[in-house]
Amino acid sequence: MTKEELQEIADSVIANWNMNLTPEGRKNFYRTWWRYVGDLNCEESRAAVDAFILSDRPFPPRAGTVRRTVLPEALSDVLTLELAWAQASERIRAVQQGTWSPVAPLVGKAMAEAAIHGTSKDDHEAFTRAWRRVVEEFELEVLGLPDEES
């Protein structure tokens, strides 16, 4: 999106929530939104802001909220902790029986990081810690910002 398109979207947020910003505050608002939303599709970003406006929420959306709204499909591959543990447990049981059970890539990564070989409480706790790290890294990669060009 262009800076002009972003300014138009940001202005709709400012106007709808009656944000009384100083000229410097407005400039900072644009700068922040450009950093977190500027690389996104303009129409999708506008639609996300419009949805917030139509929902009549008392507080304006943050730029990160708009980013997460526009990029949800990439995050749809992330399983809940419970489903991830179920896959990991099934894989462990299958390997112990000499067979194989497929797991999602993020589950495999968490299993490797946690170095689990069983389904004990300690294994579950290690997997949970690893799962949270793996998901956080994945979300940062998917939702992360492009490298800034000076």
DRENTORKOL-3810 file (N, C-alpha, C; in nm, 4 decimals):
REM DRENTORKOL-3810
@n.u->0.0842; n.v->-0.1165; n.w->0.0000; ca.u->0.0000; ca.v->0.0000; ca.w->0.0000; c.u->0.0888; c.v->0.1230; c.w->0.0000
@n.u->0.0355; n.v->0.2295; n.w->-0.0489; ca.u->0.1114; ca.v->0.3543; ca.w->-0.0504; c.u->0.0934; c.v->0.4271; c.w->0.0825
@n.u->0.1787; n.v->0.5245; n.w->0.1070; ca.u->0.1664; ca.v->0.6023; ca.w->0.2307; c.u->0.0365; c.v->0.6824; c.w->0.2304
@n.u->-0.0071; n.v->0.7243; n.w->0.1140; ca.u->-0.1332; ca.v->0.7986; ca.w->0.1054; c.u->-0.2516; c.v->0.7095; c.w->0.1402
@n.u->-0.2484; n.v->0.5847; n.w->0.0913; ca.u->-0.3560; ca.v->0.4910; ca.w->0.1245; c.u->-0.3572; c.v->0.4600; c.w->0.2742
@n.u->-0.2381; n.v->0.4423; n.w->0.3300; ca.u->-0.2307; ca.v->0.4153; ca.w->0.4723; c.u->-0.2821; c.v->0.5358; c.w->0.5523
@n.u->-0.2466; n.v->0.6551; n.w->0.5099; ca.u->-0.2918; ca.v->0.7747; ca.w->0.5803; c.u->-0.4442; c.v->0.7833; c.w->0.5788
@n.u->-0.5038; n.v->0.7454; n.w->0.4676; ca.u->-0.6499; ca.v->0.7447; ca.w->0.4559; c.u->-0.7123; c.v->0.6456; c.w->0.5564
@n.u->-0.6527; n.v->0.5279; n.w->0.5663; ca.u->-0.7020; ca.v->0.4266; ca.w->0.6606; c.u->-0.6835; c.v->0.4754; c.w->0.8042
@n.u->-0.5643; n.v->0.5268; n.w->0.8323; ca.u->-0.5364; ca.v->0.5764; ca.w->0.9675; c.u->-0.6290; c.v->0.6925; c.w->1.0027
@n.u->-0.6551; n.v->0.7797; n.w->0.9060; ca.u->-0.7458; ca.v->0.8925; ca.w->0.9310; c.u->-0.8860; c.v->0.8440; c.w->0.9660
@n.u->-0.9285; n.v->0.7328; n.w->0.9061; ca.u->-1.0615; ca.v->0.6805; ca.w->0.9395; c.u->-1.0651; c.v->0.6310; c.w->1.0842
@n.u->-0.9541; n.v->0.5753; n.w->1.1324; ca.u->-0.9454; ca.v->0.5336; ca.w->1.2725; c.u->-0.9486; c.v->0.6571; c.w->1.3630
@n.u->-0.8670; n.v->0.7541; n.w->1.3286; ca.u->-0.8590; ca.v->0.8773; ca.w->1.4076; c.u->-0.9955; c.v->0.9453; c.w->1.4151
@n.u->-1.0640; n.v->0.9549; n.w->1.3011; ca.u->-1.1935; ca.v->1.0230; ca.w->1.2979; c.u->-1.3022; c.v->0.9442; c.w->1.3698
@n.u->-1.3070; n.v->0.8143; n.w->1.3456; ca.u->-1.4146; ca.v->0.7340; ca.w->1.4042; c.u->-1.4093; c.v->0.7300; c.w->1.5566
@n.u->-1.2885; n.v->0.7275; n.w->1.6121; ca.u->-1.2768; ca.v->0.7208; ca.w->1.7570; c.u->-1.2474; c.v->0.8586; c.w->1.8185
@n.u->-1.2709; n.v->0.9628; n.w->1.7388; ca.u->-1.2557; ca.v->1.1007; ca.w->1.7870; c.u->-1.1241; c.v->1.1216; c.w->1.8607
@n.u->-1.0184; n.v->1.0744; n.w->1.7999; ca.u->-0.8864; ca.v->1.0885; ca.w->1.8609; c.u->-0.8369; c.v->1.2311; c.w->1.8359
@n.u->-0.8195; n.v->1.3042; n.w->1.9394; ca.u->-0.7765; ca.v->1.4430; ca.w->1.9300; c.u->-0.6242; c.v->1.4462; c.w->1.9385
@n.u->-0.5579; n.v->1.4269; n.w->1.8258; ca.u->-0.4126; ca.v->1.4183; ca.w->1.8236; c.u->-0.3509; c.v->1.5522; c.w->1.7844
@n.u->-0.2413; n.v->1.5816; n.w->1.8478; ca.u->-0.1638; ca.v->1.6990; ca.w->1.8073; c.u->-0.1017; c.v->1.6674; c.w->1.6711
@n.u->-0.0521; n.v->1.7677; n.w->1.6009; ca.u->0.0156; ca.v->1.7377; ca.w->1.4736; c.u->0.1300; c.v->1.6362; c.w->1.4908
@n.u->0.2058; n.v->1.6484; n.w->1.5988; ca.u->0.3140; ca.v->1.5534; ca.w->1.6236; c.u->0.2582; c.v->1.4145; c.w->1.6572
@n.u->0.1497; n.v->1.4097; n.w->1.7343; ca.u->0.0847; ca.v->1.2830; ca.w->1.7672; c.u->0.0304; c.v->1.2139; c.w->1.6431
@n.u->-0.0262; n.v->1.2915; n.w->1.5526; ca.u->-0.0781; ca.v->1.2367; ca.w->1.4269; c.u->0.0362; c.v->1.1802; c.w->1.3430
@n.u->0.1461; n.v->1.2530; n.w->1.3401; ca.u->0.2638; ca.v->1.2082; ca.w->1.2646; c.u->0.3154; c.v->1.0756; c.w->1.3216
@n.u->0.3211; n.v->1.0652; n.w->1.4540; ca.u->0.3646; ca.v->0.9406; ca.w->1.5183; c.u->0.2670; c.v->0.8275; c.w->1.4926
@n.u->0.1376; n.v->0.8590; n.w->1.4911; ca.u->0.0347; ca.v->0.7592; ca.w->1.4618; c.u->0.0569; c.v->0.7027; c.w->1.3209
@n.u->0.0764; n.v->0.7914; n.w->1.2229; ca.u->0.1016; ca.v->0.7469; ca.w->1.0859; c.u->0.2286; c.v->0.6625; c.w->1.0787
@n.u->0.3333; n.v->0.7072; n.w->1.1467; ca.u->0.4615; ca.v->0.6365; ca.w->1.1430; c.u->0.4458; c.v->0.4958; c.w->1.2008
@n.u->0.3770; n.v->0.4846; n.w->1.3125; ca.u->0.3551; ca.v->0.3533; ca.w->1.3751; c.u->0.2729; c.v->0.2635; c.w->1.2843
@n.u->0.1657; n.v->0.3160; n.w->1.2291; ca.u->0.0814; ca.v->0.2348; ca.w->1.1409; c.u->0.1565; c.v->0.1963; c.w->1.0148
@n.u->0.2399; n.v->0.2842; n.w->0.9644; ca.u->0.3178; ca.v->0.2504; ca.w->0.8449; c.u->0.4099; c.v->0.1332; c.w->0.8752
@n.u->0.4716; n.v->0.1331; n.w->0.9927; ca.u->0.5639; ca.v->0.0264; ca.w->1.0292; c.u->0.4937; c.v->-0.1089; c.w->1.0383
@n.u->0.3740; n.v->-0.1121; n.w->1.0937; ca.u->0.3073; ca.v->-0.2401; ca.w->1.1196; c.u->0.2048; c.v->-0.2816; c.w->1.0146
@n.u->0.1586; n.v->-0.1863; n.w->0.9349; ca.u->0.0527; ca.v->-0.2179; ca.w->0.8389; c.u->0.0937; c.v->-0.1828; c.w->0.6958
@n.u->0.1957; n.v->-0.1039; n.w->0.6788; ca.u->0.2329; ca.v->-0.0520; ca.w->0.5475; c.u->0.2638; c.v->-0.1557; c.w->0.4414
@n.u->0.3083; n.v->-0.2725; n.w->0.4794; ca.u->0.3415; ca.v->-0.3752; ca.w->0.3804; c.u->0.2230; c.v->-0.4646; c.w->0.3454
@n.u->0.1085; n.v->-0.4405; n.w->0.4075; ca.u->-0.0091; ca.v->-0.5243; ca.w->0.3834; c.u->-0.0898; c.v->-0.4738; c.w->0.2643
@n.u->-0.1816; n.v->-0.5575; n.w->0.2199; ca.u->-0.2725; ca.v->-0.5210; ca.w->0.1124; c.u->-0.3653; c.v->-0.4094; c.w->0.1603
@n.u->-0.3765; n.v->-0.3050; n.w->0.0812; ca.u->-0.4566; ca.v->-0.1885; ca.w->0.1197; c.u->-0.6038; c.v->-0.2244; c.w->0.1403
@n.u->-0.6621; n.v->-0.2944; n.w->0.0465; ca.u->-0.8057; ca.v->-0.3256; ca.w->0.0566; c.u->-0.8363; c.v->-0.4161; c.w->0.1752
@n.u->-0.7497; n.v->-0.5131; n.w->0.1997; ca.u->-0.7704; ca.v->-0.6015; ca.w->0.3153; c.u->-0.7552; c.v->-0.5245; c.w->0.4460
@n.u->-0.6599; n.v->-0.4328; n.w->0.4507; ca.u->-0.6401; ca.v->-0.3509; ca.w->0.5707; c.u->-0.7591; c.v->-0.2582; c.w->0.5921
@n.u->-0.8060; n.v->-0.1984; n.w->0.4838; ca.u->-0.9229; ca.v->-0.1102; ca.w->0.4930; c.u->-1.0449; c.v->-0.1891; c.w->0.5405
@n.u->-1.0620; n.v->-0.3089; n.w->0.4875; ca.u->-1.1754; ca.v->-0.3928; ca.w->0.5281; c.u->-1.1661; c.v->-0.4294; c.w->0.6765
@n.u->-1.0453; n.v->-0.4567; n.w->0.7248; ca.u->-1.0274; ca.v->-0.4890; ca.w->0.8666; c.u->-1.0644; c.v->-0.3692; c.w->0.9538
@n.u->-1.0203; n.v->-0.2506; n.w->0.9161; ca.u->-1.0540; ca.v->-0.1303; ca.w->0.9927; c.u->-1.2036; c.v->-0.1031; c.w->0.9844
@n.u->-1.2615; n.v->-0.1199; n.w->0.8662; ca.u->-1.4064; ca.v->-0.1008; ca.w->0.8519; c.u->-1.4841; c.v->-0.1955; c.w->0.9432
@n.u->-1.4367; n.v->-0.3196; n.w->0.9544; ca.u->-1.5033; ca.v->-0.4166; ca.w->1.0425; c.u->-1.4971; c.v->-0.3696; c.w->1.1877
@n.u->-1.3834; n.v->-0.3144; n.w->1.2275; ca.u->-1.3730; ca.v->-0.2611; ca.w->1.3638; c.u->-1.4675; c.v->-0.1428; c.w->1.3824
@n.u->-1.4759; n.v->-0.0565; n.w->1.2830; ca.u->-1.5662; ca.v->0.0588; ca.w->1.2918; c.u->-1.7097; c.v->0.0117; c.w->1.3040
@n.u->-1.7495; n.v->-0.0842; n.w->1.2224; ca.u->-1.8872; ca.v->-0.1337; ca.w->1.2242; c.u->-1.9206; c.v->-0.2131; c.w->1.3501
@n.u->-1.8177; n.v->-0.2662; n.w->1.4161; ca.u->-1.8432; ca.v->-0.3424; ca.w->1.5393; c.u->-1.8738; c.v->-0.2503; c.w->1.6568
@n.u->-1.8531; n.v->-0.1220; n.w->1.6370; ca.u->-1.8851; ca.v->-0.0210; ca.w->1.7382; c.u->-1.8119; c.v->-0.0453; c.w->1.8693
@n.u->-1.6879; n.v->-0.0877; n.w->1.8586; ca.u->-1.6064; ca.v->-0.1094; ca.w->1.9783; c.u->-1.5689; c.v->0.0252; c.w->2.0396
@n.u->-1.5540; n.v->0.0298; n.w->2.1707; ca.u->-1.5245; ca.v->0.1574; ca.w->2.2360; c.u->-1.3812; c.v->0.2074; c.w->2.2142
@n.u->-1.2898; n.v->0.1175; n.w->2.1772; ca.u->-1.1511; ca.v->0.1579; ca.w->2.1589; c.u->-1.1066; c.v->0.1282; c.w->2.0163
@n.u->-1.0178; n.v->0.2103; n.w->1.9622; ca.u->-0.9713; ca.v->0.1893; ca.w->1.8251; c.u->-0.8819; c.v->0.0659; c.w->1.8142
@n.u->-0.8761; n.v->0.0079; n.w->1.6965; ca.u->-0.7854; ca.v->-0.1061; ca.w->1.6785; c.u->-0.6415; c.v->-0.0568; c.w->1.6784
@n.u->-0.5548; n.v->-0.1394; n.w->1.7282; ca.u->-0.4116; ca.v->-0.1102; ca.w->1.7198; c.u->-0.3617; c.v->-0.1609; c.w->1.5855
@n.u->-0.2499; n.v->-0.1084; n.w->1.5425; ca.u->-0.1926; ca.v->-0.1504; ca.w->1.4145; c.u->-0.1645; c.v->-0.3007; c.w->1.4137
@n.u->-0.1152; n.v->-0.3542; n.w->1.5261; ca.u->-0.0878; ca.v->-0.4980; ca.w->1.5348; c.u->-0.2140; c.v->-0.5818; c.w->1.5251
@n.u->-0.3244; n.v->-0.5282; n.w->1.5758; ca.u->-0.4520; ca.v->-0.5988; ca.w->1.5668; c.u->-0.4967; c.v->-0.6076; c.w->1.4215
@n.u->-0.4782; n.v->-0.4992; n.w->1.3489; ca.u->-0.5125; ca.v->-0.4996; ca.w->1.2059; c.u->-0.4224; c.v->-0.5988; c.w->1.1330
@n.u->-0.2936; n.v->-0.6000; n.w->1.1660; ca.u->-0.2002; ca.v->-0.6937; ca.w->1.1016; c.u->-0.2448; c.v->-0.8381; c.w->1.1255
@n.u->-0.2801; n.v->-0.8710; n.w->1.2501; ca.u->-0.3244; ca.v->-1.0072; ca.w->1.2812; c.u->-0.4582; c.v->-1.0402; c.w->1.2140
@n.u->-0.5412; n.v->-0.9409; n.w->1.1913; ca.u->-0.6700; ca.v->-0.9634; ca.w->1.1252; c.u->-0.6494; c.v->-0.9913; c.w->0.9771
@n.u->-0.5549; n.v->-0.9221; n.w->0.9161; ca.u->-0.5310; ca.v->-0.9366; ca.w->0.7729; c.u->-0.4532; c.v->-1.0650; c.w->0.7411
@n.u->-0.3712; n.v->-1.1111; n.w->0.8323; ca.u->-0.2856; ca.v->-1.2276; ca.w->0.8055; c.u->-0.3268; c.v->-1.3553; c.w->0.8797
@n.u->-0.4561; n.v->-1.3815; n.w->0.9017; ca.u->-0.4916; ca.v->-1.4983; ca.w->0.9835; c.u->-0.4731; c.v->-1.6323; c.w->0.9147
@n.u->-0.4840; n.v->-1.6362; n.w->0.7830; ca.u->-0.4770; ca.v->-1.7662; ca.w->0.7146; c.u->-0.3431; c.v->-1.8337; c.w->0.7359
@n.u->-0.2382; n.v->-1.7546; n.w->0.7426; ca.u->-0.1054; ca.v->-1.8123; ca.w->0.7645; c.u->-0.0964; c.v->-1.8760; c.w->0.9020
@n.u->-0.1747; n.v->-1.8258; n.w->0.9958; ca.u->-0.1708; ca.v->-1.8799; ca.w->1.1317; c.u->-0.2668; c.v->-1.9969; c.w->1.1508
@n.u->-0.3480; n.v->-2.0255; n.w->1.0511; ca.u->-0.4475; ca.v->-2.1323; ca.w->1.0663; c.u->-0.3823; c.v->-2.2705; c.w->1.0760
@n.u->-0.2544; n.v->-2.2802; n.w->1.0386; ca.u->-0.1833; ca.v->-2.4073; ca.w->1.0486; c.u->-0.1402; c.v->-2.4393; c.w->1.1907
@n.u->-0.1500; n.v->-2.3419; n.w->1.2797; ca.u->-0.1044; ca.v->-2.3627; ca.w->1.4169; c.u->-0.2119; c.v->-2.4373; c.w->1.4951
@n.u->-0.1755; n.v->-2.5534; n.w->1.5461; ca.u->-0.2675; ca.v->-2.6345; ca.w->1.6259; c.u->-0.2749; c.v->-2.5792; c.w->1.7676
@n.u->-0.3790; n.v->-2.6141; n.w->1.8372; ca.u->-0.3838; ca.v->-2.5826; ca.w->1.9796; c.u->-0.2806; c.v->-2.6697; c.w->2.0500
@n.u->-0.2426; n.v->-2.6305; n.w->2.1687; ca.u->-0.1472; ca.v->-2.7100; ca.w->2.2473; c.u->-0.2004; c.v->-2.8516; c.w->2.2665
@n.u->-0.3293; n.v->-2.8632; n.w->2.2925; ca.u->-0.3882; ca.v->-2.9950; ca.w->2.3176; c.u->-0.3764; c.v->-3.0857; c.w->2.1947
@n.u->-0.4075; n.v->-3.0322; n.w->2.0778; ca.u->-0.3979; ca.v->-3.1124; ca.w->1.9557; c.u->-0.2521; c.v->-3.1440; c.w->1.9222
@n.u->-0.1648; n.v->-3.0480; n.w->1.9464; ca.u->-0.0227; ca.v->-3.0718; ca.w->1.9208; c.u->0.0299; c.v->-3.1836; c.w->2.0111
@n.u->-0.0084; n.v->-3.1801; n.w->2.1394; ca.u->0.0354; ca.v->-3.2852; ca.w->2.2322; c.u->-0.0243; c.v->-3.4201; c.w->2.1932
@n.u->-0.1473; n.v->-3.4193; n.w->2.1465; ca.u->-0.2103; ca.v->-3.5446; ca.w->2.1032; c.u->-0.1324; c.v->-3.6044; c.w->1.9858
@n.u->-0.0919; n.v->-3.5208; n.w->1.8905; ca.u->-0.0121; ca.v->-3.5707; ca.w->1.7780; c.u->0.1231; c.v->-3.6229; c.w->1.8258
@n.u->0.1865; n.v->-3.5459; n.w->1.9141; ca.u->0.3176; ca.v->-3.5881; ca.w->1.9659; c.u->0.3060; c.v->-3.7206; c.w->2.0408
@n.u->0.2043; n.v->-3.7325; n.w->2.1231; ca.u->0.1838; ca.v->-3.8563; ca.w->2.2004; c.u->0.1605; c.v->-3.9750; c.w->2.1081
@n.u->0.0794; n.v->-3.9546; n.w->2.0063; ca.u->0.0514; ca.v->-4.0619; ca.w->1.9099; c.u->0.1791; c.v->-4.1034; c.w->1.8371
@n.u->0.2616; n.v->-4.0047; n.w->1.7992; ca.u->0.3887; ca.v->-4.0356; ca.w->1.7326; c.u->0.4770; c.v->-4.1181; c.w->1.8256
@n.u->0.4860; n.v->-4.0797; n.w->1.9510; ca.u->0.5709; ca.v->-4.1506; ca.w->2.0477; c.u->0.5227; c.v->-4.2945; c.w->2.0638
@n.u->0.3907; n.v->-4.3136; n.w->2.0806; ca.u->0.3356; ca.v->-4.4495; ca.w->2.0943; c.u->0.3623; c.v->-4.5320; c.w->1.9683
@n.u->0.3455; n.v->-4.4694; n.w->1.8525; ca.u->0.3674; ca.v->-4.5416; ca.w->1.7272; c.u->0.5133; c.v->-4.5850; c.w->1.7138
@n.u->0.6052; n.v->-4.4967; n.w->1.7457; ca.u->0.7480; ca.v->-4.5302; ca.w->1.7365; c.u->0.7825; c.v->-4.6416; c.w->1.8348
@n.u->0.7255; n.v->-4.6349; n.w->1.9542; ca.u->0.7507; ca.v->-4.7394; ca.w->2.0543; c.u->0.6991; c.v->-4.8755; c.w->2.0077
@n.u->0.5967; n.v->-4.8753; n.w->1.9209; ca.u->0.5404; ca.v->-4.9995; ca.w->1.8683; c.u->0.6031; c.v->-5.0378; c.w->1.7346
@n.u->0.7009; n.v->-4.9582; n.w->1.6907; ca.u->0.7707; ca.v->-4.9888; ca.w->1.5666; c.u->0.6979; c.v->-4.9434; c.w->1.4412
@n.u->0.6020; n.v->-4.8534; n.w->1.4558; ca.u->0.5320; ca.v->-4.7990; ca.w->1.3385; c.u->0.5584; c.v->-4.6490; c.w->1.3312
@n.u->0.4826; n.v->-4.5818; n.w->1.2510; ca.u->0.5045; ca.v->-4.4392; ca.w->1.2280; c.u->0.3724; c.v->-4.3653; c.w->1.2296
@n.u->0.3728; n.v->-4.2452; n.w->1.2831; ca.u->0.2538; ca.v->-4.1608; ca.w->1.2852; c.u->0.2953; c.v->-4.0198; c.w->1.2450
@n.u->0.2353; n.v->-3.9655; n.w->1.1400; ca.u->0.2767; ca.v->-3.8322; ca.w->1.0951; c.u->0.2349; c.v->-3.7227; c.w->1.1942
@n.u->0.3130; n.v->-3.6169; n.w->1.1978; ca.u->0.2800; ca.v->-3.5008; ca.w->1.2802; c.u->0.2981; c.v->-3.3745; c.w->1.1960
@n.u->0.2331; n.v->-3.2684; n.w->1.2370; ca.u->0.2491; ca.v->-3.1394; ca.w->1.1708; c.u->0.3937; c.v->-3.0924; c.w->1.1889
@n.u->0.4450; n.v->-3.0147; n.w->1.0942; ca.u->0.5848; ca.v->-2.9689; ca.w->1.1037; c.u->0.6184; c.v->-2.8984; c.w->1.2345
@n.u->0.5282; n.v->-2.8135; n.w->1.2826; ca.u->0.5565; ca.v->-2.7428; ca.w->1.4085; c.u->0.5599; c.v->-2.8391; c.w->1.5273
@n.u->0.4787; n.v->-2.9444; n.w->1.5221; ca.u->0.4791; ca.v->-3.0448; ca.w->1.6289; c.u->0.6129; c.v->-3.1179; c.w->1.6289
@n.u->0.6589; n.v->-3.1555; n.w->1.5103; ca.u->0.7887; ca.v->-3.2230; ca.w->1.4990; c.u->0.9019; c.v->-3.1365; c.w->1.5511
@n.u->0.8965; n.v->-3.0084; n.w->1.5202; ca.u->0.9999; ca.v->-2.9161; ca.w->1.5670; c.u->0.9973; c.v->-2.9052; c.w->1.7197
@n.u->0.8779; n.v->-2.8945; n.w->1.7770; ca.u->0.8660; ca.v->-2.8851; ca.w->1.9228; c.u->0.9138; c.v->-3.0141; c.w->1.9890
@n.u->0.8821; n.v->-3.1283; n.w->1.9287; ca.u->0.9272; ca.v->-3.2560; ca.w->1.9845; c.u->1.0799; c.v->-3.2625; c.w->1.9849
@n.u->1.1400; n.v->-3.2186; n.w->1.8758; ca.u->1.2865; ca.v->-3.2210; ca.w->1.8674; c.u->1.3483; c.v->-3.1262; c.w->1.9701
@n.u->1.2913; n.v->-3.0073; n.w->1.9828; ca.u->1.3439; ca.v->-2.9108; ca.w->2.0798; c.u->1.3288; c.v->-2.9606; c.w->2.2229
@n.u->1.2171; n.v->-3.0252; n.w->2.2516; ca.u->1.1921; ca.v->-3.0736; ca.w->2.3867; c.u->1.2672; c.v->-3.2031; c.w->2.4156
@n.u->1.3119; n.v->-3.2705; n.w->2.3110; ca.u->1.3832; ca.v->-3.3977; ca.w->2.3235; c.u->1.3041; c.v->-3.4972; c.w->2.4077
@n.u->1.1749; n.v->-3.5101; n.w->2.3754; ca.u->1.0906; ca.v->-3.6023; ca.w->2.4518; c.u->1.0893; c.v->-3.7397; c.w->2.3864
@n.u->1.0771; n.v->-3.8410; n.w->2.4702; ca.u->1.0728; ca.v->-3.9790; ca.w->2.4213; c.u->0.9614; c.v->-4.0582; c.w->2.4885
@n.u->0.8787; n.v->-3.9899; n.w->2.5645; ca.u->0.7701; ca.v->-4.0560; ca.w->2.6357; c.u->0.6541; c.v->-3.9597; c.w->2.6525
@n.u->0.5558; n.v->-4.0023; n.w->2.7299; ca.u->0.4361; ca.v->-3.9199; ca.w->2.7496; c.u->0.4127; c.v->-3.8899; c.w->2.8980
@n.u->0.5218; n.v->-3.8850; n.w->2.9742; ca.u->0.5102; ca.v->-3.8573; ca.w->3.1176; c.u->0.4740; c.v->-3.7098; c.w->3.1397
@n.u->0.4463; n.v->-3.6774; n.w->3.2633; ca.u->0.4156; ca.v->-3.5391; ca.w->3.2991; c.u->0.5340; c.v->-3.4479; c.w->3.2657
@n.u->0.6561; n.v->-3.4946; n.w->3.2933; ca.u->0.7752; ca.v->-3.4155; ca.w->3.2614; c.u->0.7899; c.v->-3.3944; c.w->3.1114
@n.u->0.7607; n.v->-3.5004; n.w->3.0327; ca.u->0.7650; ca.v->-3.4870; ca.w->2.8869; c.u->0.6612; c.v->-3.3849; c.w->2.8398
@n.u->0.5436; n.v->-3.3927; n.w->2.8984; ca.u->0.4368; ca.v->-3.2992; ca.w->2.8610; c.u->0.4770; c.v->-3.1553; c.w->2.8920
@n.u->0.5368; n.v->-3.1346; n.w->3.0090; ca.u->0.5798; ca.v->-2.9997; ca.w->3.0461; c.u->0.6906; c.v->-2.9492; c.w->2.9538
@n.u->0.7839; n.v->-3.0355; n.w->2.9203; ca.u->0.8917; ca.v->-2.9973; ca.w->2.8281; c.u->0.8355; c.v->-2.9656; c.w->2.6903
@n.u->0.7407; n.v->-3.0476; n.w->2.6450; ca.u->0.6781; ca.v->-3.0231; ca.w->2.5156; c.u->0.6015; c.v->-2.8906; c.w->2.5168
@n.u->0.5300; n.v->-2.8644; n.w->2.6248; ca.u->0.4521; ca.v->-2.7407; ca.w->2.6355; c.u->0.5432; c.v->-2.6190; c.w->2.6237
@n.u->0.6549; n.v->-2.6201; n.w->2.6944; ca.u->0.7493; ca.v->-2.5074; ca.w->2.6857; c.u->0.8035; c.v->-2.4934; c.w->2.5436
@n.u->0.8415; n.v->-2.6050; n.w->2.4846; ca.u->0.8951; ca.v->-2.6018; ca.w->2.3479; c.u->0.7882; c.v->-2.5569; c.w->2.2486
@n.u->0.6657; n.v->-2.6053; n.w->2.2668; ca.u->0.5555; ca.v->-2.5692; ca.w->2.1770; c.u->0.5334; c.v->-2.4181; c.w->2.1778
@n.u->0.5325; n.v->-2.3611; n.w->2.2954; ca.u->0.5114; ca.v->-2.2163; ca.w->2.3053; c.u->0.6218; c.v->-2.1390; c.w->2.2349
@n.u->0.7462; n.v->-2.1844; n.w->2.2493; ca.u->0.8584; ca.v->-2.1177; ca.w->2.1799; c.u->0.8448; c.v->-2.1316; c.w->2.0287
@n.u->0.8140; n.v->-2.2531; n.w->1.9835; ca.u->0.8027; ca.v->-2.2796; ca.w->1.8397; c.u->0.6890; c.v->-2.1967; c.w->1.7784
@n.u->0.5763; n.v->-2.1927; n.w->1.8458; ca.u->0.4621; ca.v->-2.1152; ca.w->1.7941; c.u->0.4952; c.v->-1.9670; c.w->1.7936
@n.u->0.5595; n.v->-1.9186; n.w->1.8977; ca.u->0.5968; ca.v->-1.7767; ca.w->1.9029; c.u->0.6908; c.v->-1.7416; c.w->1.7877
@n.u->0.7898; n.v->-1.8275; n.w->1.7634; ca.u->0.8820; ca.v->-1.8047; ca.w->1.6515; c.u->0.8067; c.v->-1.8061; c.w->1.5184
@n.u->0.7156; n.v->-1.9009; n.w->1.5032; ca.u->0.6381; ca.v->-1.9113; ca.w->1.3802; c.u->0.5528; c.v->-1.7863; c.w->1.3592
@n.u->0.4858; n.v->-1.7412; n.w->1.4654; ca.u->0.4026; ca.v->-1.6213; ca.w->1.4544; c.u->0.4868; c.v->-1.4993; c.w->1.4192
@n.u->0.6036; n.v->-1.4887; n.w->1.4788; ca.u->0.6917; ca.v->-1.3760; ca.w->1.4458; c.u->0.7356; c.v->-1.3823; c.w->1.3004
@n.u->0.7619; n.v->-1.5031; n.w->1.2545; ca.u->0.8023; ca.v->-1.5194; ca.w->1.1144; c.u->0.6876; c.v->-1.4820; c.w->1.0200
@n.u->0.5669; n.v->-1.5289; n.w->1.0523; ca.u->0.4525; ca.v->-1.5042; ca.w->0.9650; c.u->0.4046; c.v->-1.3591; c.w->0.9765
@n.u->0.3928; n.v->-1.3108; n.w->1.0989; ca.u->0.3406; ca.v->-1.1765; ca.w->1.1207; c.u->0.4492; c.v->-1.0713; c.w->1.1245
@n.u->0.5733; n.v->-1.1164; n.w->1.1221; ca.u->0.6851; ca.v->-1.0256; ca.w->1.1364; c.u->0.6880; c.v->-0.9175; c.w->1.0315
@n.u->0.7633; n.v->-0.8170; n.w->1.0627; ca.u->0.7730; ca.v->-0.7022; ca.w->0.9748; c.u->0.8830; c.v->-0.7239; c.w->0.8725
@n.u->0.8663; n.v->-0.6663; n.w->0.7556; ca.u->0.9732; ca.v->-0.6765; ca.w->0.6567; c.u->1.0949; c.v->-0.5975; c.w->0.7051
@n.u->1.2099; n.v->-0.6324; n.w->0.6542; ca.u->1.3309; ca.v->-0.5582; ca.w->0.6912; c.u->1.3143; c.v->-0.4129; c.w->0.6502
@n.u->1.3556; n.v->-0.3247; n.w->0.7376; ca.u->1.3424; ca.v->-0.1824; ca.w->0.7079; c.u->1.4544; c.v->-0.1412; c.w->0.6134
@n.u->1.4171; n.v->-0.0609; n.w->0.5176; ca.u->1.5148; ca.v->-0.0065; ca.w->0.4262; c.u->1.5356; c.v->0.1385; c.w->0.4639
@n.u->1.6601; n.v->0.1769; n.w->0.4768; ca.u->1.6900; ca.v->0.3156; ca.w->0.5162; c.u->1.6937; c.v->0.4061; c.w->0.3958
END
